[in-house]
Amino acid sequence: MLRLALVMAVNAGHMFVLTLHFQNALHYSALRTGLTAVPTALAYGAVGLWWRRLPRRLHPFLVPGGFVVVSAALVGIGPAFKDGGAGGGVLLVVAYGAIGAGLVFAHSPHLAAVLGSVRTEHAADVSGLVVTVNQVGLLLGTSLFGTLFLNRLAEAGAGAPSRALWGSMLALAGAAAVGGSAGMTRRRT
C-alpha cells in the first residue's frame, strides 16, 4: 500500500507544484496551465491500456521501473525552468509524457496484483482501503510538496521561482526513488 500512496503523492505533488509555478511565476492562464498536462494524460491513458500486453516475465519490473522513469523525468523538468522562464519546449513534452507512462507502470501493475489476490468476500473492504490510501497519498503529495514549493518560493531574489521548482522536483524525484526501492523488495512468505 505504501507504493500506492507514493504514486498518488508524487502525482498530486508534481501537478500542484507545476500548476503553482505556471500560474504564479510564469503567469499562464488556467487554460494554458491545464493544457500542459495533456502529454501526461495521454501517456497515462495509452500506457494504461497497453501495459498488460507486455510479457508476464516483465511485470515484476514494471512498478520499480515506473518509479525510476518518473524520478528521472522529474529531475529533467527542473533545469528546463532554470532561468525562471517557460523554457524546455520539446524536453518538457517528453518529460511530461514520461511522467504519465511512469505513473501507470508504478500504479496499475501494483494495483492489479493487490486486487487480484483478494477473495471475493473481501473485495468491498479492500476497495475501501485502496481508495483511502489513494486519497491519503493525494493529500500528502499536495500538502508536503506544495508546502516545500511555497516555502522555497518565499525566498528573496529573482530566481526564487526556479529554485523553488527545482527543489520541489528533486524532492518529488526522491519520493519516486523511494517508491522504486520499495518496489524492489520482495515479501517473504
Rosetta constraint file for C-alpha pairs under 8 A:
AtomPair CA 1 CA 5 HARMONIC 6.37 0.50
AtomPair CA 1 CA 130 HARMONIC 7.64 0.50
AtomPair CA 1 CA 133 HARMONIC 6.95 0.50
AtomPair CA 2 CA 6 HARMONIC 6.11 0.50
AtomPair CA 2 CA 179 HARMONIC 7.76 0.50
AtomPair CA 2 CA 182 HARMONIC 7.94 0.50
AtomPair CA 3 CA 7 HARMONIC 6.09 0.50
AtomPair CA 3 CA 106 HARMONIC 7.71 0.50
AtomPair CA 3 CA 107 HARMONIC 7.65 0.50
AtomPair CA 3 CA 110 HARMONIC 7.87 0.50
AtomPair CA 3 CA 179 HARMONIC 5.56 0.50
AtomPair CA 3 CA 182 HARMONIC 6.91 0.50
AtomPair CA 3 CA 183 HARMONIC 7.14 0.50
AtomPair CA 4 CA 8 HARMONIC 6.38 0.50
AtomPair CA 4 CA 107 HARMONIC 6.30 0.50
AtomPair CA 4 CA 110 HARMONIC 7.62 0.50
AtomPair CA 4 CA 111 HARMONIC 7.45 0.50
AtomPair CA 4 CA 130 HARMONIC 7.97 0.50
AtomPair CA 4 CA 133 HARMONIC 6.89 0.50
AtomPair CA 4 CA 134 HARMONIC 6.42 0.50
AtomPair CA 4 CA 137 HARMONIC 7.51 0.50
AtomPair CA 5 CA 9 HARMONIC 6.01 0.50
AtomPair CA 5 CA 133 HARMONIC 5.60 0.50
AtomPair CA 5 CA 134 HARMONIC 5.51 0.50
AtomPair CA 5 CA 135 HARMONIC 7.95 0.50
AtomPair CA 5 CA 136 HARMONIC 6.69 0.50
AtomPair CA 5 CA 137 HARMONIC 4.20 0.50
AtomPair CA 5 CA 138 HARMONIC 7.57 0.50
AtomPair CA 6 CA 10 HARMONIC 5.98 0.50
AtomPair CA 6 CA 137 HARMONIC 6.12 0.50
AtomPair CA 6 CA 175 HARMONIC 6.97 0.50
AtomPair CA 6 CA 176 HARMONIC 7.06 0.50
AtomPair CA 6 CA 179 HARMONIC 6.16 0.50
AtomPair CA 7 CA 11 HARMONIC 6.06 0.50
AtomPair CA 7 CA 103 HARMONIC 6.54 0.50
AtomPair CA 7 CA 106 HARMONIC 6.71 0.50
AtomPair CA 7 CA 107 HARMONIC 6.34 0.50
AtomPair CA 7 CA 137 HARMONIC 7.35 0.50
AtomPair CA 7 CA 176 HARMONIC 7.45 0.50
AtomPair CA 7 CA 179 HARMONIC 7.48 0.50
AtomPair CA 8 CA 12 HARMONIC 5.94 0.50
AtomPair CA 8 CA 134 HARMONIC 5.92 0.50
AtomPair CA 8 CA 135 HARMONIC 7.74 0.50
AtomPair CA 8 CA 137 HARMONIC 4.81 0.50
AtomPair CA 8 CA 138 HARMONIC 5.15 0.50
AtomPair CA 8 CA 141 HARMONIC 7.04 0.50
AtomPair CA 9 CA 13 HARMONIC 5.76 0.50
AtomPair CA 9 CA 137 HARMONIC 4.39 0.50
AtomPair CA 9 CA 138 HARMONIC 4.95 0.50
AtomPair CA 9 CA 139 HARMONIC 7.17 0.50
AtomPair CA 9 CA 140 HARMONIC 5.84 0.50
AtomPair CA 9 CA 141 HARMONIC 3.67 0.50
AtomPair CA 9 CA 142 HARMONIC 6.98 0.50
AtomPair CA 10 CA 14 HARMONIC 5.94 0.50
AtomPair CA 10 CA 141 HARMONIC 5.86 0.50
AtomPair CA 10 CA 172 HARMONIC 5.87 0.50
AtomPair CA 10 CA 175 HARMONIC 6.86 0.50
AtomPair CA 10 CA 176 HARMONIC 6.67 0.50
AtomPair CA 11 CA 15 HARMONIC 6.22 0.50
AtomPair CA 11 CA 103 HARMONIC 7.43 0.50
AtomPair CA 11 CA 138 HARMONIC 7.62 0.50
AtomPair CA 11 CA 141 HARMONIC 7.36 0.50
AtomPair CA 12 CA 16 HARMONIC 5.97 0.50
AtomPair CA 12 CA 137 HARMONIC 7.94 0.50
AtomPair CA 12 CA 138 HARMONIC 5.36 0.50
AtomPair CA 12 CA 139 HARMONIC 7.83 0.50
AtomPair CA 12 CA 141 HARMONIC 5.31 0.50
AtomPair CA 12 CA 142 HARMONIC 5.54 0.50
AtomPair CA 13 CA 17 HARMONIC 5.99 0.50
AtomPair CA 13 CA 138 HARMONIC 7.65 0.50
AtomPair CA 13 CA 141 HARMONIC 4.36 0.50
AtomPair CA 13 CA 142 HARMONIC 4.71 0.50
AtomPair CA 13 CA 143 HARMONIC 7.75 0.50
AtomPair CA 13 CA 144 HARMONIC 7.62 0.50
AtomPair CA 13 CA 145 HARMONIC 5.31 0.50
AtomPair CA 13 CA 146 HARMONIC 6.46 0.50
AtomPair CA 13 CA 172 HARMONIC 7.21 0.50
AtomPair CA 14 CA 18 HARMONIC 5.96 0.50
AtomPair CA 14 CA 145 HARMONIC 7.73 0.50
AtomPair CA 14 CA 169 HARMONIC 7.22 0.50
AtomPair CA 14 CA 172 HARMONIC 6.98 0.50
AtomPair CA 15 CA 19 HARMONIC 5.99 0.50
AtomPair CA 16 CA 20 HARMONIC 6.18 0.50
AtomPair CA 16 CA 142 HARMONIC 6.18 0.50
AtomPair CA 16 CA 146 HARMONIC 6.53 0.50
AtomPair CA 17 CA 21 HARMONIC 6.14 0.50
AtomPair CA 17 CA 145 HARMONIC 7.07 0.50
AtomPair CA 17 CA 146 HARMONIC 5.78 0.50
AtomPair CA 17 CA 149 HARMONIC 6.55 0.50
AtomPair CA 17 CA 165 HARMONIC 7.16 0.50
AtomPair CA 17 CA 168 HARMONIC 7.38 0.50
AtomPair CA 18 CA 22 HARMONIC 5.94 0.50
AtomPair CA 18 CA 165 HARMONIC 7.62 0.50
AtomPair CA 19 CA 23 HARMONIC 6.01 0.50
AtomPair CA 19 CA 33 HARMONIC 6.34 0.50
AtomPair CA 20 CA 24 HARMONIC 5.64 0.50
AtomPair CA 20 CA 25 HARMONIC 7.52 0.50
AtomPair CA 21 CA 25 HARMONIC 5.09 0.50
AtomPair CA 21 CA 26 HARMONIC 6.49 0.50
AtomPair CA 21 CA 161 HARMONIC 6.99 0.50
AtomPair CA 21 CA 165 HARMONIC 7.07 0.50
AtomPair CA 22 CA 26 HARMONIC 4.90 0.50
AtomPair CA 22 CA 27 HARMONIC 6.07 0.50
AtomPair CA 22 CA 28 HARMONIC 5.42 0.50
AtomPair CA 22 CA 33 HARMONIC 6.12 0.50
AtomPair CA 23 CA 27 HARMONIC 4.55 0.50
AtomPair CA 23 CA 28 HARMONIC 4.79 0.50
AtomPair CA 23 CA 29 HARMONIC 6.44 0.50
AtomPair CA 23 CA 30 HARMONIC 7.12 0.50
AtomPair CA 23 CA 33 HARMONIC 6.88 0.50
AtomPair CA 24 CA 28 HARMONIC 7.66 0.50
AtomPair CA 25 CA 84 HARMONIC 7.54 0.50
AtomPair CA 25 CA 161 HARMONIC 6.16 0.50
AtomPair CA 26 CA 84 HARMONIC 7.68 0.50
AtomPair CA 26 CA 85 HARMONIC 6.65 0.50
AtomPair CA 26 CA 86 HARMONIC 6.84 0.50
AtomPair CA 28 CA 32 HARMONIC 5.88 0.50
AtomPair CA 28 CA 33 HARMONIC 5.91 0.50
AtomPair CA 29 CA 33 HARMONIC 6.08 0.50
AtomPair CA 30 CA 34 HARMONIC 6.03 0.50
AtomPair CA 31 CA 35 HARMONIC 6.14 0.50
AtomPair CA 32 CA 36 HARMONIC 6.49 0.50
AtomPair CA 33 CA 37 HARMONIC 7.44 0.50
AtomPair CA 34 CA 38 HARMONIC 7.46 0.50
AtomPair CA 37 CA 41 HARMONIC 6.21 0.50
AtomPair CA 37 CA 96 HARMONIC 7.20 0.50
AtomPair CA 38 CA 42 HARMONIC 5.99 0.50
AtomPair CA 39 CA 43 HARMONIC 6.04 0.50
AtomPair CA 39 CA 93 HARMONIC 6.14 0.50
AtomPair CA 39 CA 94 HARMONIC 7.76 0.50
AtomPair CA 39 CA 96 HARMONIC 5.70 0.50
AtomPair CA 39 CA 97 HARMONIC 4.82 0.50
AtomPair CA 39 CA 100 HARMONIC 7.45 0.50
AtomPair CA 40 CA 44 HARMONIC 6.00 0.50
AtomPair CA 40 CA 96 HARMONIC 4.91 0.50
AtomPair CA 40 CA 97 HARMONIC 4.55 0.50
AtomPair CA 40 CA 98 HARMONIC 7.24 0.50
AtomPair CA 40 CA 99 HARMONIC 6.16 0.50
AtomPair CA 40 CA 100 HARMONIC 4.25 0.50
AtomPair CA 40 CA 101 HARMONIC 7.45 0.50
AtomPair CA 41 CA 45 HARMONIC 6.08 0.50
AtomPair CA 41 CA 97 HARMONIC 7.70 0.50
AtomPair CA 41 CA 100 HARMONIC 6.17 0.50
AtomPair CA 42 CA 46 HARMONIC 6.04 0.50
AtomPair CA 42 CA 97 HARMONIC 7.37 0.50
AtomPair CA 42 CA 100 HARMONIC 7.48 0.50
AtomPair CA 43 CA 47 HARMONIC 5.87 0.50
AtomPair CA 43 CA 97 HARMONIC 5.25 0.50
AtomPair CA 43 CA 98 HARMONIC 7.29 0.50
AtomPair CA 43 CA 100 HARMONIC 5.06 0.50
AtomPair CA 43 CA 101 HARMONIC 5.22 0.50
AtomPair CA 44 CA 48 HARMONIC 5.73 0.50
AtomPair CA 44 CA 97 HARMONIC 7.71 0.50
AtomPair CA 44 CA 100 HARMONIC 4.36 0.50
AtomPair CA 44 CA 101 HARMONIC 5.12 0.50
AtomPair CA 44 CA 103 HARMONIC 7.07 0.50
AtomPair CA 44 CA 104 HARMONIC 5.78 0.50
AtomPair CA 45 CA 49 HARMONIC 6.35 0.50
AtomPair CA 46 CA 50 HARMONIC 6.37 0.50
AtomPair CA 47 CA 51 HARMONIC 5.67 0.50
AtomPair CA 47 CA 101 HARMONIC 5.82 0.50
AtomPair CA 47 CA 104 HARMONIC 6.63 0.50
AtomPair CA 47 CA 105 HARMONIC 7.84 0.50
AtomPair CA 48 CA 101 HARMONIC 7.84 0.50
AtomPair CA 48 CA 104 HARMONIC 5.77 0.50
AtomPair CA 48 CA 105 HARMONIC 7.84 0.50
AtomPair CA 48 CA 108 HARMONIC 7.13 0.50
AtomPair CA 50 CA 54 HARMONIC 7.67 0.50
AtomPair CA 51 CA 105 HARMONIC 7.39 0.50
AtomPair CA 54 CA 58 HARMONIC 6.81 0.50
AtomPair CA 54 CA 59 HARMONIC 7.39 0.50
AtomPair CA 55 CA 59 HARMONIC 7.12 0.50
AtomPair CA 58 CA 62 HARMONIC 6.66 0.50
AtomPair CA 59 CA 63 HARMONIC 7.79 0.50
AtomPair CA 59 CA 109 HARMONIC 7.05 0.50
AtomPair CA 61 CA 65 HARMONIC 5.76 0.50
AtomPair CA 61 CA 184 HARMONIC 7.99 0.50
AtomPair CA 62 CA 66 HARMONIC 5.74 0.50
AtomPair CA 62 CA 105 HARMONIC 5.24 0.50
AtomPair CA 62 CA 106 HARMONIC 6.49 0.50
AtomPair CA 62 CA 109 HARMONIC 6.96 0.50
AtomPair CA 63 CA 67 HARMONIC 6.46 0.50
AtomPair CA 63 CA 105 HARMONIC 5.36 0.50
AtomPair CA 63 CA 106 HARMONIC 4.02 0.50
AtomPair CA 63 CA 107 HARMONIC 6.83 0.50
AtomPair CA 63 CA 109 HARMONIC 6.59 0.50
AtomPair CA 63 CA 110 HARMONIC 6.51 0.50
AtomPair CA 63 CA 180 HARMONIC 6.94 0.50
AtomPair CA 63 CA 183 HARMONIC 5.90 0.50
AtomPair CA 64 CA 68 HARMONIC 6.29 0.50
AtomPair CA 64 CA 106 HARMONIC 6.51 0.50
AtomPair CA 64 CA 179 HARMONIC 6.98 0.50
AtomPair CA 64 CA 180 HARMONIC 4.05 0.50
AtomPair CA 64 CA 181 HARMONIC 6.64 0.50
AtomPair CA 64 CA 182 HARMONIC 7.58 0.50
AtomPair CA 64 CA 183 HARMONIC 4.81 0.50
AtomPair CA 64 CA 184 HARMONIC 6.10 0.50
AtomPair CA 65 CA 69 HARMONIC 6.23 0.50
AtomPair CA 65 CA 102 HARMONIC 7.42 0.50
AtomPair CA 65 CA 105 HARMONIC 7.17 0.50
AtomPair CA 65 CA 106 HARMONIC 7.24 0.50
AtomPair CA 65 CA 180 HARMONIC 6.82 0.50
AtomPair CA 66 CA 70 HARMONIC 6.23 0.50
AtomPair CA 66 CA 101 HARMONIC 7.28 0.50
AtomPair CA 66 CA 102 HARMONIC 3.96 0.50
AtomPair CA 66 CA 103 HARMONIC 6.03 0.50
AtomPair CA 66 CA 104 HARMONIC 7.11 0.50
AtomPair CA 66 CA 105 HARMONIC 4.56 0.50
AtomPair CA 66 CA 106 HARMONIC 4.52 0.50
AtomPair CA 66 CA 180 HARMONIC 7.47 0.50
AtomPair CA 67 CA 71 HARMONIC 6.03 0.50
AtomPair CA 67 CA 102 HARMONIC 6.06 0.50
AtomPair CA 67 CA 103 HARMONIC 6.99 0.50
AtomPair CA 67 CA 105 HARMONIC 7.67 0.50
AtomPair CA 67 CA 106 HARMONIC 5.63 0.50
AtomPair CA 67 CA 176 HARMONIC 5.19 0.50
AtomPair CA 67 CA 177 HARMONIC 6.24 0.50
AtomPair CA 67 CA 179 HARMONIC 6.06 0.50
AtomPair CA 67 CA 180 HARMONIC 4.83 0.50
AtomPair CA 68 CA 72 HARMONIC 6.15 0.50
AtomPair CA 68 CA 102 HARMONIC 7.55 0.50
AtomPair CA 68 CA 176 HARMONIC 6.94 0.50
AtomPair CA 68 CA 177 HARMONIC 6.30 0.50
AtomPair CA 68 CA 180 HARMONIC 6.07 0.50
AtomPair CA 69 CA 73 HARMONIC 6.11 0.50
AtomPair CA 69 CA 98 HARMONIC 6.51 0.50
AtomPair CA 69 CA 99 HARMONIC 6.89 0.50
AtomPair CA 69 CA 102 HARMONIC 5.23 0.50
AtomPair CA 70 CA 74 HARMONIC 6.09 0.50
AtomPair CA 70 CA 98 HARMONIC 6.58 0.50
AtomPair CA 70 CA 99 HARMONIC 4.82 0.50
AtomPair CA 70 CA 100 HARMONIC 7.94 0.50
AtomPair CA 70 CA 102 HARMONIC 5.09 0.50
AtomPair CA 70 CA 103 HARMONIC 6.63 0.50
AtomPair CA 70 CA 173 HARMONIC 7.08 0.50
AtomPair CA 70 CA 176 HARMONIC 6.54 0.50
AtomPair CA 71 CA 75 HARMONIC 6.30 0.50
AtomPair CA 71 CA 172 HARMONIC 7.31 0.50
AtomPair CA 71 CA 173 HARMONIC 4.15 0.50
AtomPair CA 71 CA 174 HARMONIC 6.96 0.50
AtomPair CA 71 CA 175 HARMONIC 8.00 0.50
AtomPair CA 71 CA 176 HARMONIC 5.31 0.50
AtomPair CA 71 CA 177 HARMONIC 6.13 0.50
AtomPair CA 72 CA 76 HARMONIC 6.24 0.50
AtomPair CA 72 CA 173 HARMONIC 7.00 0.50
AtomPair CA 73 CA 77 HARMONIC 6.39 0.50
AtomPair CA 73 CA 95 HARMONIC 4.90 0.50
AtomPair CA 73 CA 96 HARMONIC 7.27 0.50
AtomPair CA 73 CA 98 HARMONIC 6.19 0.50
AtomPair CA 73 CA 99 HARMONIC 6.08 0.50
AtomPair CA 74 CA 78 HARMONIC 7.06 0.50
AtomPair CA 74 CA 95 HARMONIC 7.26 0.50
AtomPair CA 74 CA 99 HARMONIC 7.45 0.50
AtomPair CA 74 CA 169 HARMONIC 5.45 0.50
AtomPair CA 74 CA 170 HARMONIC 7.04 0.50
AtomPair CA 74 CA 172 HARMONIC 7.03 0.50
AtomPair CA 74 CA 173 HARMONIC 5.64 0.50
AtomPair CA 75 CA 79 HARMONIC 7.84 0.50
AtomPair CA 75 CA 169 HARMONIC 6.08 0.50
AtomPair CA 75 CA 170 HARMONIC 5.95 0.50
AtomPair CA 75 CA 173 HARMONIC 6.27 0.50
AtomPair CA 76 CA 80 HARMONIC 7.21 0.50
AtomPair CA 76 CA 95 HARMONIC 6.79 0.50
AtomPair CA 77 CA 81 HARMONIC 7.24 0.50
AtomPair CA 77 CA 88 HARMONIC 7.84 0.50
AtomPair CA 77 CA 91 HARMONIC 8.00 0.50
AtomPair CA 77 CA 92 HARMONIC 6.44 0.50
AtomPair CA 77 CA 95 HARMONIC 6.67 0.50
AtomPair CA 77 CA 166 HARMONIC 7.84 0.50
AtomPair CA 77 CA 169 HARMONIC 7.22 0.50
AtomPair CA 78 CA 82 HARMONIC 6.59 0.50
AtomPair CA 78 CA 162 HARMONIC 7.54 0.50
AtomPair CA 78 CA 165 HARMONIC 6.33 0.50
AtomPair CA 78 CA 166 HARMONIC 4.47 0.50
AtomPair CA 78 CA 169 HARMONIC 6.19 0.50
AtomPair CA 78 CA 170 HARMONIC 7.90 0.50
AtomPair CA 79 CA 166 HARMONIC 7.14 0.50
AtomPair CA 80 CA 86 HARMONIC 7.63 0.50
AtomPair CA 80 CA 87 HARMONIC 5.27 0.50
AtomPair CA 80 CA 88 HARMONIC 4.49 0.50
AtomPair CA 80 CA 91 HARMONIC 7.67 0.50
AtomPair CA 80 CA 92 HARMONIC 7.28 0.50
AtomPair CA 81 CA 85 HARMONIC 5.63 0.50
AtomPair CA 81 CA 86 HARMONIC 6.16 0.50
AtomPair CA 81 CA 87 HARMONIC 5.62 0.50
AtomPair CA 81 CA 88 HARMONIC 6.96 0.50
AtomPair CA 81 CA 162 HARMONIC 5.81 0.50
AtomPair CA 81 CA 165 HARMONIC 7.87 0.50
AtomPair CA 81 CA 166 HARMONIC 7.98 0.50
AtomPair CA 82 CA 162 HARMONIC 5.45 0.50
AtomPair CA 82 CA 163 HARMONIC 7.46 0.50
AtomPair CA 82 CA 166 HARMONIC 7.76 0.50
AtomPair CA 83 CA 87 HARMONIC 7.94 0.50
AtomPair CA 83 CA 159 HARMONIC 7.01 0.50
AtomPair CA 83 CA 162 HARMONIC 6.61 0.50
AtomPair CA 84 CA 159 HARMONIC 6.30 0.50
AtomPair CA 84 CA 161 HARMONIC 6.24 0.50
AtomPair CA 84 CA 162 HARMONIC 4.84 0.50
AtomPair CA 88 CA 92 HARMONIC 5.20 0.50
AtomPair CA 89 CA 93 HARMONIC 6.72 0.50
AtomPair CA 90 CA 94 HARMONIC 6.23 0.50
AtomPair CA 91 CA 95 HARMONIC 6.07 0.50
AtomPair CA 92 CA 96 HARMONIC 5.89 0.50
AtomPair CA 93 CA 97 HARMONIC 6.10 0.50
AtomPair CA 94 CA 98 HARMONIC 6.05 0.50
AtomPair CA 95 CA 99 HARMONIC 6.16 0.50
AtomPair CA 96 CA 100 HARMONIC 6.42 0.50
AtomPair CA 97 CA 101 HARMONIC 6.25 0.50
AtomPair CA 98 CA 102 HARMONIC 5.83 0.50
AtomPair CA 99 CA 103 HARMONIC 5.96 0.50
AtomPair CA 100 CA 104 HARMONIC 6.45 0.50
AtomPair CA 101 CA 105 HARMONIC 6.37 0.50
AtomPair CA 102 CA 106 HARMONIC 6.04 0.50
AtomPair CA 103 CA 107 HARMONIC 5.90 0.50
AtomPair CA 104 CA 108 HARMONIC 5.42 0.50
AtomPair CA 104 CA 109 HARMONIC 7.89 0.50
AtomPair CA 105 CA 109 HARMONIC 6.35 0.50
AtomPair CA 106 CA 110 HARMONIC 6.82 0.50
AtomPair CA 107 CA 111 HARMONIC 6.02 0.50
AtomPair CA 108 CA 112 HARMONIC 5.96 0.50
AtomPair CA 109 CA 113 HARMONIC 6.10 0.50
AtomPair CA 110 CA 114 HARMONIC 6.13 0.50
AtomPair CA 111 CA 115 HARMONIC 6.02 0.50
AtomPair CA 112 CA 116 HARMONIC 5.58 0.50
AtomPair CA 113 CA 117 HARMONIC 6.39 0.50
AtomPair CA 114 CA 118 HARMONIC 7.04 0.50
AtomPair CA 115 CA 123 HARMONIC 7.77 0.50
AtomPair CA 115 CA 126 HARMONIC 7.53 0.50
AtomPair CA 118 CA 122 HARMONIC 6.37 0.50
AtomPair CA 118 CA 123 HARMONIC 6.25 0.50
AtomPair CA 118 CA 126 HARMONIC 7.58 0.50
AtomPair CA 119 CA 123 HARMONIC 6.47 0.50
AtomPair CA 122 CA 126 HARMONIC 6.24 0.50
AtomPair CA 123 CA 127 HARMONIC 5.93 0.50
AtomPair CA 124 CA 128 HARMONIC 6.27 0.50
AtomPair CA 125 CA 129 HARMONIC 6.32 0.50
AtomPair CA 126 CA 130 HARMONIC 6.09 0.50
AtomPair CA 127 CA 131 HARMONIC 6.23 0.50
AtomPair CA 128 CA 132 HARMONIC 6.14 0.50
AtomPair CA 129 CA 133 HARMONIC 6.12 0.50
AtomPair CA 130 CA 134 HARMONIC 6.10 0.50
AtomPair CA 131 CA 135 HARMONIC 6.18 0.50
AtomPair CA 132 CA 136 HARMONIC 6.14 0.50
AtomPair CA 133 CA 137 HARMONIC 6.13 0.50
AtomPair CA 134 CA 138 HARMONIC 6.24 0.50
AtomPair CA 135 CA 139 HARMONIC 6.13 0.50
AtomPair CA 136 CA 140 HARMONIC 6.02 0.50
AtomPair CA 137 CA 141 HARMONIC 5.93 0.50
AtomPair CA 138 CA 142 HARMONIC 6.16 0.50
AtomPair CA 139 CA 143 HARMONIC 6.03 0.50
AtomPair CA 140 CA 144 HARMONIC 5.60 0.50
AtomPair CA 140 CA 145 HARMONIC 7.89 0.50
AtomPair CA 141 CA 145 HARMONIC 5.68 0.50
AtomPair CA 141 CA 146 HARMONIC 7.43 0.50
AtomPair CA 142 CA 146 HARMONIC 5.25 0.50
AtomPair CA 142 CA 147 HARMONIC 7.87 0.50
AtomPair CA 143 CA 147 HARMONIC 5.74 0.50
AtomPair CA 144 CA 148 HARMONIC 6.25 0.50
AtomPair CA 145 CA 149 HARMONIC 6.13 0.50
AtomPair CA 145 CA 168 HARMONIC 6.29 0.50
AtomPair CA 145 CA 171 HARMONIC 7.56 0.50
AtomPair CA 145 CA 172 HARMONIC 7.32 0.50
AtomPair CA 146 CA 150 HARMONIC 6.10 0.50
AtomPair CA 147 CA 151 HARMONIC 5.92 0.50
AtomPair CA 148 CA 152 HARMONIC 6.15 0.50
AtomPair CA 148 CA 164 HARMONIC 7.77 0.50
AtomPair CA 148 CA 168 HARMONIC 6.44 0.50
AtomPair CA 149 CA 153 HARMONIC 5.95 0.50
AtomPair CA 149 CA 164 HARMONIC 5.17 0.50
AtomPair CA 149 CA 165 HARMONIC 6.41 0.50
AtomPair CA 149 CA 167 HARMONIC 7.39 0.50
AtomPair CA 149 CA 168 HARMONIC 5.64 0.50
AtomPair CA 150 CA 154 HARMONIC 6.30 0.50
AtomPair CA 150 CA 164 HARMONIC 7.35 0.50
AtomPair CA 151 CA 155 HARMONIC 7.35 0.50
AtomPair CA 151 CA 164 HARMONIC 7.88 0.50
AtomPair CA 152 CA 160 HARMONIC 7.00 0.50
AtomPair CA 152 CA 161 HARMONIC 7.88 0.50
AtomPair CA 152 CA 163 HARMONIC 7.23 0.50
AtomPair CA 152 CA 164 HARMONIC 4.76 0.50
AtomPair CA 152 CA 167 HARMONIC 7.79 0.50
AtomPair CA 153 CA 160 HARMONIC 5.38 0.50
AtomPair CA 153 CA 161 HARMONIC 5.49 0.50
AtomPair CA 153 CA 163 HARMONIC 7.61 0.50
AtomPair CA 153 CA 164 HARMONIC 5.18 0.50
AtomPair CA 154 CA 160 HARMONIC 7.37 0.50
AtomPair CA 155 CA 160 HARMONIC 5.82 0.50
AtomPair CA 156 CA 160 HARMONIC 6.42 0.50
AtomPair CA 159 CA 163 HARMONIC 6.18 0.50
AtomPair CA 160 CA 164 HARMONIC 5.89 0.50
AtomPair CA 161 CA 165 HARMONIC 6.13 0.50
AtomPair CA 162 CA 166 HARMONIC 6.00 0.50
AtomPair CA 163 CA 167 HARMONIC 6.01 0.50
AtomPair CA 164 CA 168 HARMONIC 6.13 0.50
AtomPair CA 165 CA 169 HARMONIC 6.06 0.50
AtomPair CA 166 CA 170 HARMONIC 6.21 0.50
AtomPair CA 167 CA 171 HARMONIC 6.24 0.50
AtomPair CA 168 CA 172 HARMONIC 6.09 0.50
AtomPair CA 169 CA 173 HARMONIC 5.99 0.50
AtomPair CA 170 CA 174 HARMONIC 6.13 0.50
AtomPair CA 171 CA 175 HARMONIC 6.32 0.50
AtomPair CA 172 CA 176 HARMONIC 6.22 0.50
AtomPair CA 173 CA 177 HARMONIC 6.12 0.50
AtomPair CA 174 CA 178 HARMONIC 6.30 0.50
AtomPair CA 175 CA 179 HARMONIC 6.39 0.50
AtomPair CA 176 CA 180 HARMONIC 6.22 0.50
AtomPair CA 177 CA 181 HARMONIC 6.23 0.50
AtomPair CA 178 CA 182 HARMONIC 6.05 0.50
AtomPair CA 179 CA 183 HARMONIC 6.07 0.50
AtomPair CA 180 CA 184 HARMONIC 6.48 0.50
AtomPair CA 181 CA 185 HARMONIC 6.79 0.50
